[in-house]
């Protein structure tokens, strides 16, 4: 069972084994079923780690300056406003910090 809450702009997820993971973003689920996720310009770059997700994801960049997305075995790509990305589940990727807050629209796609 997962529960979420927001503290200091970071999302915390409580896993079923009672461990808590701090994530470097805050997010809200819209009634339309997608997430609005915000990465702060003051996030520590060390918190933006390589990771994989359990589902396919569609991402649209709403705002941000000089942020980048890097997929496994690929060069970083600019995350400029209006750009769209698809990340296949279980694909290693990371976000590289820019100069301003990054705001994205995230849609988790089921199989």
Long-range contacts (C-beta under 8 A, 24 or more apart in sequence): 9-38, 9-40, 22-47, 24-48, 27-106, 33-107, 34-105, 34-106, 34-107, 35-105, 35-106, 35-107, 35-108, 36-62, 36-103, 36-104, 36-105, 36-106, 37-103, 37-104, 37-105, 37-106, 38-101, 38-102, 38-103, 39-64, 39-67, 39-95, 39-97, 39-101, 39-102, 39-104, 40-101, 41-97, 41-98, 41-99, 41-100, 41-101, 41-102, 43-97, 45-96, 45-97, 48-94, 48-95, 48-96, 48-97, 49-94, 50-92, 50-93, 50-94, 51-92, 51-93, 51-94, 52-89, 52-90, 52-91, 52-92, 52-93, 53-87, 53-89, 53-90, 53-91, 53-108, 54-89, 54-90, 55-89, 55-108, 55-109, 55-110, 55-111, 56-86, 56-87, 56-88, 56-89, 56-108, 56-109, 56-111, 57-86, 57-87, 57-89, 57-106, 57-107, 57-108, 57-109, 58-84, 58-85, 58-86, 58-106, 58-107, 58-109, 59-84, 59-85, 59-86, 59-87, 59-104, 59-105, 59-106, 59-107, 60-84, 60-104, 60-105, 61-102, 61-103, 61-104, 62-103, 62-104, 62-105, 63-100, 63-101, 63-102, 63-103, 64-98, 64-100, 64-101, 64-102, 64-103, 64-104, 65-98, 65-99, 65-100, 66-98, 66-99, 66-100, 67-95, 67-96, 67-97, 67-98, 67-102, 68-95, 68-96, 68-98, 69-93, 69-94, 69-95, 69-96, 70-94, 70-95, 70-96, 79-104
